[in-house]
Amino acid sequence: MCRFLAWIGTPRYLDDLVLNQEQSLVEQSRNALIGKTPINADGFGLAWYPQRQEPCFYKDTNPAWSDANLKQLAHHTQSGLFLAHVRASTGTATSRNNCHPFGKDNWCFMHNGQAGGHEQIRQRLDGKIPAGHYTHRFGATESEAIFLIAHGEGLDADPIGAMGRAVMHVEALSRENGAVPFMRFAACWSNGKKLFAARYASDRFAPSLYYRVGCDGIIVSSEPLDADQSEWSEIAPSSAIETDGLEVVAHSFLVEDAQEKSDVGDRCRSNRTIV
């Protein structure tokens, strides 16, 4: 599995969260406290929004704790919206193209989880990516495929619903041809204006996901960045949030059993609640 965090709010230096917290993302890369894999050393990545509409990316295959360029870049780069990820591969190669976050146009996306039997469904999974988006298929992960399938499901107009439908498509393939767990999914994505996050699993082991609301913005993270867990809210399984950095809106993220219905659009619905 993997670890990630995201920030939206007043511009701040990336190293404040990536490096300088008690349980910073770099600390999680070598000693994650929650989750199945304590070591996340199969590459890392950053995506941040500067003054341009599209995000800027920095990725490498080194463990995050050993990359001097990461320390320099994070220390000198400030942004009001950024995503950061450390990877623990579930089978695909350790390569830059397989490192998160993934990007297309103004969107970026990162994921912690897996689709069971990925090697058995990989060819059919690629077939779910619309032709117009396939030129952005640079790596081999199911994570990148989910992101591109979501674009085909209308990510611009329906960011949470489209992502839910993409997850459902991939879970359906896994149920037909893969292996358990069919789907485990904790993810965070952004269009440069808002931040979205969701948590789901086909079994009872949804990957961890938390957020914290502060006076200057909102953090989303795979695990709390400090010992004061009272300040952190857990995102419940089959739930999603969206935030502009000021308020958090909660949604249901319901991906029903793909064998029960044939209408994909009916299987993911979003109920809006301010929290």
C-alpha positions in Angstrom: 0.0 0.0 0.0 1.0 3.7 0.0 0.8 6.9 2.0 -0.3 10.4 0.9 -1.3 13.8 2.0 -2.8 16.9 0.4 -3.2 20.6 1.4 -5.6 23.2 0.3 -5.7 26.7 1.9 -3.3 29.6 2.5 -0.1 29.0 0.6 2.5 27.2 2.6 5.9 25.6 1.9 5.7 21.9 0.9 8.3 20.8 3.5 6.0 21.9 6.3 3.9 18.8 5.8 6.1 16.6 3.7 9.1 16.8 6.0 8.6 18.8 9.2 5.7 17.2 11.0 6.0 14.6 13.7 4.5 12.0 11.4 5.4 13.7 8.1 4.9 12.0 4.8 8.7 11.3 4.6 8.5 9.8 8.1 5.5 7.7 6.9 7.6 6.4 4.0 9.9 4.6 6.4 7.6 4.1 9.4 3.9 4.3 8.7 1.9 3.7 11.8 -1.4 2.8 10.3 -1.9 0.3 7.5 -0.6 -2.9 6.2 2.9 -1.7 4.9 5.2 0.3 7.2 7.8 0.9 4.5 6.8 2.9 1.4 10.0 3.0 -0.6 9.0 2.4 -4.2 9.2 6.0 -5.3 7.4 9.3 -4.5 5.8 12.2 -6.1 4.6 15.8 -5.7 2.0 17.8 -7.6 1.4 21.4 -6.8 -0.5 24.2 -8.4 1.6 27.3 -9.1 0.0 30.4 -10.8 -0.7 28.4 -13.9 -3.9 26.3 -14.3 -2.1 22.9 -14.7 -0.2 21.3 -11.8 3.6 20.9 -11.7 5.0 17.5 -10.9 8.2 16.1 -9.4 8.6 12.4 -9.2 11.4 9.9 -8.6 11.9 6.2 -7.9 14.2 6.8 -4.9 12.8 6.4 -1.4 11.5 9.7 -0.3 13.9 9.9 2.7 17.0 9.6 0.6 16.3 12.3 -2.1 18.2 15.5 -1.5 16.4 17.2 -4.4 13.1 16.6 -2.7 14.3 18.3 0.4 15.5 21.4 -1.5 12.4 21.6 -3.7 10.0 21.2 -0.9 11.9 23.8 1.2 11.7 26.5 -1.4 8.3 25.8 -3.1 5.1 27.3 -1.7 1.6 26.5 -2.8 -2.0 26.8 -1.7 -2.9 23.4 -3.2 -0.6 20.4 -3.3 -0.6 16.6 -3.2 2.3 14.3 -2.1 2.6 10.5 -2.3 5.0 7.8 -1.3 4.6 4.4 -3.0 4.6 0.8 -1.9 4.1 -1.2 -5.1 1.5 -4.0 -5.2 3.2 -5.6 -8.1 3.9 -3.1 -10.9 7.4 -1.9 -11.6 9.2 0.8 -9.7 9.4 3.4 -12.4 8.7 7.1 -12.6 5.7 6.5 -14.8 4.1 4.4 -12.0 4.7 7.0 -9.3 1.8 9.1 -8.2 0.3 11.7 -8.5 -0.9 11.2 -12.1 -2.0 14.2 -14.2 -4.1 15.2 -17.1 -4.9 18.8 -18.1 -5.8 20.6 -14.8 -6.4 17.4 -12.9 -4.1 15.4 -10.7 -4.9 12.1 -8.8 -3.2 9.8 -6.2 -4.3 6.5 -4.8 -3.6 4.0 -2.0 -5.1 0.6 -2.6 -5.4 -2.1 -5.2 -7.6 -4.0 -7.6 -7.3 -7.8 -7.0 -5.7 -9.8 -9.8 -4.5 -6.8 -11.6 -2.2 -8.8 -13.9 -5.2 -11.0 -15.0 -7.4 -8.0 -15.8 -4.8 -5.5 -17.1 -5.6 -5.8 -20.8 -9.3 -5.4 -20.2 -8.7 -2.6 -17.8 -6.8 -0.7 -20.5 -9.8 -1.2 -22.7 -12.0 0.7 -20.3 -10.0 3.9 -20.9 -11.6 6.0 -23.6 -9.5 6.4 -26.7 -9.3 10.2 -26.3 -7.7 9.8 -22.9 -5.4 6.8 -23.6 -2.5 9.0 -24.8 -2.1 9.9 -21.1 -1.6 6.2 -20.1 2.1 6.4 -19.4 2.4 3.7 -16.7 1.0 0.3 -15.8 -0.9 0.7 -12.6 -4.6 0.2 -12.0 -4.5 3.6 -10.2 -3.7 5.5 -13.3 -6.3 3.5 -15.2 -9.0 4.5 -12.6 -8.0 8.1 -13.1 -8.3 8.0 -16.9 -11.6 6.0 -16.8 -13.0 8.6 -14.4 -12.2 11.3 -17.1 -14.3 9.3 -19.5 -17.1 9.1 -16.9 -17.3 12.9 -16.7 -14.8 14.0 -14.1 -15.1 17.7 -15.0 -18.8 17.8 -14.4 -19.2 15.2 -11.6 -15.8 14.7 -9.8 -17.1 12.4 -7.1 -19.7 10.5 -9.1 -17.3 9.9 -12.0 -14.6 8.6 -9.7 -17.1 6.2 -8.1 -18.2 4.9 -11.5 -14.6 4.4 -12.5 -13.9 2.4 -9.3 -17.0 0.3 -10.0 -15.9 -0.5 -13.5 -12.5 -1.7 -12.2 -14.0 -3.7 -9.3 -16.4 -5.4 -11.7 -13.4 -6.6 -13.8 -11.7 -7.9 -10.7 -14.8 -9.7 -9.6 -15.0 -11.4 -13.0 -11.4 -12.3 -13.5 -9.3 -11.3 -10.6 -8.7 -12.2 -7.0 -9.6 -10.8 -3.6 -9.5 -8.1 -2.5 -11.5 -6.9 -5.4 -11.1 -3.3 -4.6 -9.4 -1.2 -1.9 -9.5 2.5 -2.6 -8.4 5.6 -0.7 -7.7 8.5 -3.1 -7.3 12.2 -3.4 -7.7 14.3 -6.5 -8.0 17.9 -7.6 -8.9 20.2 -10.4 -6.8 23.1 -9.1 -9.8 24.7 -7.4 -11.1 22.1 -5.1 -9.7 19.0 -3.4 -11.7 15.7 -3.4 -11.0 12.5 -1.4 -12.8 9.2 -1.0 -12.5 5.9 0.9 -13.9 2.6 -0.1 -13.3 -1.2 -0.1 -15.1 -4.2 -1.4 -14.3 -5.9 1.9 -14.1 -4.4 5.4 -10.5 -3.2 5.1 -10.8 0.2 3.5 -7.4 2.0 3.5 -7.1 4.7 6.2 -7.9 8.3 5.4 -8.2 11.4 7.6 -8.6 15.1 7.4 -8.0 18.1 9.7 -9.6 21.5 9.5 -7.5 24.5 10.5 -7.9 28.2 10.5 -5.9 28.6 7.3 -6.8 25.4 5.4 -7.5 21.7 5.3 -5.1 18.7 5.3 -6.1 15.3 3.9 -3.8 12.5 4.9 -3.5 8.7 5.1 -2.8 9.0 8.8 -2.6 11.9 11.3 0.6 13.9 11.1 0.9 14.3 14.9 -0.1 12.6 18.1 -3.1 14.8 18.8 -5.6 12.6 17.0 -8.5 14.6 18.5 -7.9 17.2 15.8 -8.3 14.7 13.0 -11.5 13.4 11.5 -11.6 9.9 9.9 -13.3 9.6 6.6 -15.7 6.7 6.9 -15.7 3.8 4.4 -17.9 4.5 1.4 -17.6 8.2 2.0 -16.1 11.1 0.2 -15.4 14.8 0.9 -14.8 17.9 -1.2 -13.3 21.1 0.0 -12.3 24.5 -1.2 -10.1 25.0 1.8 -12.8 26.8 3.8 -15.5 24.2 4.3 -15.7 20.5 4.0 -18.7 18.9 2.2 -19.3 15.2 2.9 -20.8 12.8 0.4 -21.6 9.2 0.3 -19.4 7.2 -2.0 -21.4 4.1 -2.8 -20.1 1.6 -5.2 -22.6 -1.3 -5.1 -21.8 -4.9 -6.1 -21.3 -4.8 -9.9 -23.0 -8.2 -10.2 -26.4 -6.8 -8.9 -27.2 -4.2 -11.5 -26.3 -3.5 -15.1 -26.8 0.3 -15.1 -23.4 1.8 -14.1 -24.9 5.3 -13.5 -27.2 4.0 -10.8 -24.5 2.4 -8.7 -22.7 5.5 -7.5 -24.7 8.3 -6.0 -23.6 11.3 -3.9 -25.5 12.8 -1.0 -24.2 16.2 0.1 -23.7 17.2 3.7 -21.8 20.1 5.2 -19.5 19.0 8.1 
